[in-house]
Amino acid sequence: MSAPDTAAFVKEYRENGFVVAERLFDPSEVAELNNAITEILNVSDIGAVAEVEPGDNGMARRIWSPTKQHSAFERAAAHPLLLDHVEALIGPDILFHYSKLHLKAPQVGSVVDWHQDFAYYPHTNTDLVTALVYLDDTTTENSALQAVPGSHHRLADHYVDGFFRGKVVGADAPDPAQAVAIEAPAGSVVFIHPLLLHYSSPNRSDRYRRAFLPAYRAADAYPIHFGAHAGHNEAGVKLLRGKVSDTARVEAGTWRLPLAERPFGSLFQLQEGANQGTAAAATGYATLDEAK
Ligand SMILES: O=C(O)CCC(=O)C(=O)O
């Protein structure tokens, strides 16, 4: 794949809140990343490097910060062609924000409930983008990402019973008929606007649906809430392209902050209500290993 046809690529992103670059990573690059997953998980204590699926299967569902765990992922997050696409969407001054990896193992891969990323980490502007890199051929059958085109213009309600639960289940919950499944071959990248409503079903198929998710933001987008996510990830933010900004660009908006009832690790734990620790009592500042 070559550099994007910028106008069409950006138009689609602005209209729908997502856009796909098919086969941005070539098969040898995808194979290198899948080998890196095998190496990361080749440890006696999987819980030290990954979050495990609930139940007794012992399968990993989330690798924490893969860019810190293997140089192949650090290189992939700074892949020049990937950054060309990111630049087309959020401008020339690009910060690496954080990364994660979802495994969606055959038969056991957990649901990711409807949510918008910005709800977890509101910033001064919305020039943030997550790149979801499919590491397997992905169809509806093995839990392709689903999204509601055009849903990226307002923040939906992610609260349940007065606390942030990282999922949209109330009146703002999308009608499934509005959703589209984003099917694409391995190596393709789905670029997700931070206000896009998205979801993925449990994986009931016999195939993996692995995805590497590096996230980026414009250098002048600063967190407006120093909660669990910023507390954990700001130390790892780094400039990948362009220059740092001593100025925060502020878009108009009113953003409800992610004040969770208790400390939480991953999005999975929060959405499942498997929060840990004692009450974080209305600050949302307390944090475990990871947040989102
Ligand atoms: O891996 C997926 O299916 C979706 C992940 C996602 O939406 C997220 O982590 O924000």
The ligand as an SDF file (V2000), in Angstrom:
LIG
                    3D

 10  9  0  0  0  0  0  0  0  0999 V2000
  -10.2980   -5.0530   19.9360 O   0  0  0  0  0  0  0  0  0  0  0  0
  -11.4390   -4.6520   19.7190 C   0  0  0  0  0  0  0  0  0  0  0  0
  -12.2850   -5.3370   19.1860 O   0  0  0  0  0  0  0  0  0  0  0  0
  -11.8620   -3.2620   20.0730 C   0  0  0  0  0  0  0  0  0  0  0  0
  -10.9660   -2.6100   21.0270 C   0  0  0  0  0  0  0  0  0  0  0  0
  -11.4400   -1.2950   21.4610 C   0  0  0  0  0  0  0  0  0  0  0  0
  -12.4210   -0.7950   21.0190 O   0  0  0  0  0  0  0  0  0  0  0  0
  -10.7190   -0.5550   22.4780 C   0  0  0  0  0  0  0  0  0  0  0  0
   -9.8640   -1.1160   23.1500 O   0  0  0  0  0  0  0  0  0  0  0  0
  -11.0040    0.6360   22.6200 O   0  0  0  0  0  0  0  0  0  0  0  0
  1  2  2  0
  2  3  1  0
  2  4  1  0
  4  5  1  0
  5  6  1  0
  6  7  2  0
  6  8  1  0
  8  9  2  0
  8 10  1  0
M  END
$$$$
